Amino acid sequence: MPSIPGSEEHFSGRDALLIKFWSDQLGEVLLTTSGLSKYFGALAALHKVELTVRRGQIHGLIGPNGAGKTTFANVVSGLLPSTEGKIYFDGTDITGVKPYIIVKRGLSRTFQRGQIFPGMTCLQNVMVGRHYRIRSGFLRTAFRLPFARWTEEDITKQQSLELLQFVGLPDVAEHWASDLVWVECQLLQIARALASKPKLLILDEPSAGMGIEESQTIGKIIRQVRDSGITIVLIGHDVELIMGVADWITVLNFGEKIYEGTPSHVRSNSKVLEAYFGTEKSSSES
């Protein structure tokens, strides 16, 4: 299997050998970024980021505030144009492709701020995520040809109810989304993203602002999603969550990739300790 693009360029010696060994164990490539950069004026939010996500894995993306994690999600999902570089998803160049087309191709995401539709029920929120998978065409819908839209809406409703059950929200289908507590909002986001039947799901800070028990709930759902065959990019500051569920972790700092590897190697790497955890603190705790 090919090694991670850019690994030999960014790392040398023992680190490069470890990265190549572990990445070769992980499987087929689903998402790759090559030289991905995003500049806001003179500020480099992302600078030549080389990242590879393997199919069937949970790929963690961590780093301090301002590292470029959410910018990465926004650029890959098409919400922001890249300044330089390429994005390849499932063998296709999706650089500059519109977000709705990227969703159709199988890449979906959630948002850090828990973006839901508060004036809709929870069931309706999830059904919105199925919009891109509804096959009934405009003419059949406009002229109400028999059973076209109605049958598909029934199927969508049933699948949306099943997704609410899947994420642990079986009893809120008819509740207003505005009535949900924070952890439920994040779970609803996940259900809505899953409704589009993605191959890859980007989760942006799904446990932000949560306590240990709530974070564990999110972790359980993330594992269930992966076990269902969906690849995950997990972005966050919840280091314990990411270390506990991720197969591979990439670390960003000031828009650049500074290290990647298995959780155990990331946890003990000096660059990561200095940039993210704080060297002095980590040394005193070990």
C-alpha positions in Angstrom: 0.0 0.0 0.0 1.2 3.5 -0.7 2.7 5.5 2.2 1.1 8.7 3.5 1.7 11.5 1.0 4.2 14.0 2.4 5.4 11.8 5.2 8.9 11.4 3.9 9.1 15.1 3.3 7.9 16.2 6.8 9.5 13.4 8.9 12.8 11.5 9.0 14.5 8.7 10.8 12.5 6.8 13.4 9.3 8.9 13.1 9.2 8.4 9.3 9.6 4.6 9.7 6.9 4.4 12.4 4.5 6.5 10.3 5.0 4.3 7.2 4.7 1.1 9.1 1.5 2.0 10.9 -0.2 3.7 7.9 0.5 0.6 5.7 -1.5 -1.5 8.2 -4.6 0.7 8.0 -6.1 0.0 4.6 -7.4 1.6 1.5 -7.3 5.4 1.1 -10.6 7.2 1.1 -9.6 10.9 1.5 -6.3 12.6 0.6 -5.2 16.2 0.8 -2.1 17.3 -1.1 -0.5 20.6 -0.3 -3.8 21.9 1.1 -3.5 25.6 2.0 -6.0 28.2 3.1 -4.9 31.8 3.6 -7.0 34.7 5.0 -4.9 37.6 3.9 -1.4 37.1 5.4 -2.8 34.5 7.9 -2.1 30.9 7.0 -5.0 29.0 8.5 -3.8 25.9 6.6 -0.3 25.5 5.1 0.5 22.6 2.7 -1.3 20.0 4.8 -0.8 16.4 3.6 -3.3 14.1 5.2 -4.6 10.7 4.3 -7.7 9.1 5.7 -8.1 5.3 5.4 -11.4 3.6 4.7 -13.1 2.1 7.8 -11.0 4.0 10.4 -11.6 6.7 12.9 -9.0 9.4 12.1 -8.5 12.0 14.8 -7.5 15.6 14.1 -6.3 17.5 17.1 -4.4 20.7 17.9 -4.6 23.8 20.0 -7.0 26.7 19.4 -6.3 28.3 16.0 -4.5 25.2 14.7 -6.7 25.0 11.6 -8.9 22.0 12.4 -12.3 23.6 11.6 -10.8 25.4 8.6 -9.7 21.9 7.4 -13.3 20.6 7.7 -14.7 23.7 6.0 -12.3 23.4 3.0 -12.7 19.7 2.6 -16.5 19.8 2.7 -16.6 22.7 0.2 -17.8 25.4 2.5 -14.6 27.4 2.0 -12.4 27.4 -1.2 -8.8 26.3 -0.8 -6.0 28.7 -1.7 -3.7 26.0 -2.9 -3.6 22.2 -3.0 -5.8 19.3 -4.0 -8.5 17.2 -2.2 -9.2 13.7 -3.4 -12.2 11.8 -2.1 -12.9 8.1 -3.1 -10.6 8.4 -6.1 -12.1 11.7 -7.4 -10.7 15.2 -7.3 -13.3 17.3 -5.3 -11.2 20.5 -5.1 -13.6 23.4 -5.5 -16.7 21.2 -5.8 -19.9 22.6 -4.4 -20.9 21.3 -0.9 -24.2 19.7 -2.0 -22.3 17.7 -4.7 -19.7 16.6 -2.1 -22.6 15.4 0.1 -24.1 13.5 -2.8 -20.7 11.8 -3.4 -20.7 10.5 0.2 -18.9 13.1 2.4 -21.0 14.6 5.2 -20.3 16.5 8.3 -21.5 18.0 11.6 -20.7 21.5 13.0 -19.0 22.6 16.1 -21.8 25.0 17.1 -24.5 22.3 16.9 -26.4 23.6 13.9 -29.9 22.3 13.9 -33.3 23.6 12.7 -34.9 24.7 16.0 -38.3 25.4 14.4 -38.6 21.8 13.1 -39.2 18.6 15.0 -36.3 16.2 15.6 -37.7 13.8 13.0 -37.9 16.6 10.4 -34.3 17.6 11.1 -33.2 14.1 10.3 -35.4 13.9 7.2 -33.7 17.0 5.8 -30.5 15.0 5.7 -32.1 12.5 3.3 -32.9 15.3 0.8 -29.9 14.5 -1.4 -30.9 10.8 -1.5 -34.5 11.3 -2.6 -34.7 10.0 -6.2 -38.2 11.3 -7.2 -37.6 13.9 -9.9 -39.0 17.4 -10.1 -41.6 16.6 -12.8 -42.9 13.6 -10.9 -43.2 15.7 -7.7 -44.7 18.7 -9.4 -47.4 16.7 -11.2 -47.8 14.4 -8.3 -47.5 11.2 -10.3 -48.9 8.3 -8.3 -46.9 7.0 -5.4 -43.7 8.7 -6.5 -43.0 11.2 -3.7 -45.4 9.7 -1.1 -43.7 6.3 -1.1 -40.3 7.8 -0.8 -41.3 10.1 2.0 -42.7 7.1 3.9 -39.4 5.3 3.5 -37.4 8.5 4.5 -39.6 8.9 7.6 -39.0 5.3 8.6 -35.2 5.5 8.0 -35.1 8.8 10.0 -36.8 7.2 12.9 -34.3 4.3 12.8 -31.5 6.8 12.8 -32.9 8.6 15.9 -33.0 5.2 17.6 -29.4 4.5 16.4 -28.0 7.6 18.1 -29.9 7.1 21.3 -32.8 9.5 20.7 -35.7 7.1 20.3 -38.3 9.2 22.1 -37.8 12.7 20.7 -39.1 12.3 17.1 -42.0 14.7 17.6 -40.2 17.1 20.0 -39.1 20.5 18.8 -35.4 20.5 18.2 -35.2 23.7 20.2 -36.2 21.8 23.3 -33.1 19.5 23.2 -30.2 19.8 25.6 -26.7 20.2 24.2 -25.6 16.6 24.0 -28.9 15.8 22.3 -28.3 18.5 19.7 -25.0 16.9 18.8 -26.6 13.5 18.5 -29.3 14.9 16.3 -26.6 16.5 14.1 -25.0 13.1 13.8 -28.3 11.4 12.9 -29.0 14.1 10.2 -25.6 13.7 8.7 -26.0 9.9 8.6 -29.3 10.3 6.8 -27.3 11.2 3.6 -25.7 7.8 3.8 -22.1 9.0 3.8 -19.0 7.0 3.2 -17.0 9.6 5.3 -18.4 11.6 8.2 -16.5 14.6 9.6 -17.4 15.3 13.2 -16.3 18.8 14.3 -16.0 19.0 18.1 -18.9 16.7 18.8 -18.2 16.6 22.6 -17.4 20.3 23.1 -18.7 21.6 26.4 -19.7 18.2 27.7 -18.9 16.4 30.9 -17.2 13.0 31.1 -20.4 11.0 31.0 -21.8 12.9 28.0 -18.4 12.5 26.2 -18.5 8.8 26.8 -22.0 8.7 25.2 -20.6 10.5 22.1 -17.7 8.1 22.0 -20.1 5.1 22.1 -22.0 6.5 19.1 -18.9 7.2 17.2 -17.8 3.6 17.5 -21.2 2.4 16.4 -21.0 4.6 13.3 -17.5 3.2 12.5 -18.7 -0.3 13.1 -21.5 0.3 10.6 -18.9 0.8 7.9 -18.6 4.6 7.8 -15.2 6.2 8.0 -14.9 9.1 10.5 -12.7 12.2 10.8 -13.0 13.2 14.4 -12.0 16.8 15.2 -11.7 18.0 18.8 -10.1 19.2 21.9 -11.4 16.3 23.9 -8.1 14.5 24.0 -9.3 11.5 26.1 -12.2 10.9 23.7 -10.0 11.0 20.6 -7.2 9.0 22.2 -9.8 6.4 23.2 -11.5 5.9 19.9 -9.1 6.9 17.1 -7.1 4.5 15.0 -4.8 7.2 13.7 -4.3 10.9 14.7 -3.0 13.9 12.9 -1.8 16.9 14.9 -2.0 20.5 13.5 -0.4 23.6 14.9 -0.6 27.0 13.3 -2.1 25.5 10.2 0.7 22.9 9.7 0.8 19.2 10.3 3.4 18.6 13.0 3.0 14.9 13.6 0.7 11.9 13.0 0.6 8.4 14.2 -1.2 6.0 16.5 -2.7 7.4 19.7 0.2 5.9 21.8 2.8 7.5 19.6 1.0 10.9 19.5 0.6 10.9 23.2 4.3 10.5 23.8 5.7 12.7 20.9 7.7 15.7 22.1 6.4 18.0 19.4 2.8 17.2 20.3 3.5 17.6 24.0 5.0 21.0 23.5 2.4 22.3 21.0 -0.7 20.8 22.4 -0.5 19.3 25.9 2.3 21.5 27.3 5.6 19.8 27.9 6.1 20.7 31.5 2.6 19.5 32.5 2.8 16.3 30.6 6.3 15.4 32.0 5.0 16.0 35.6 2.0 13.7 35.0 3.9 10.8 33.4 
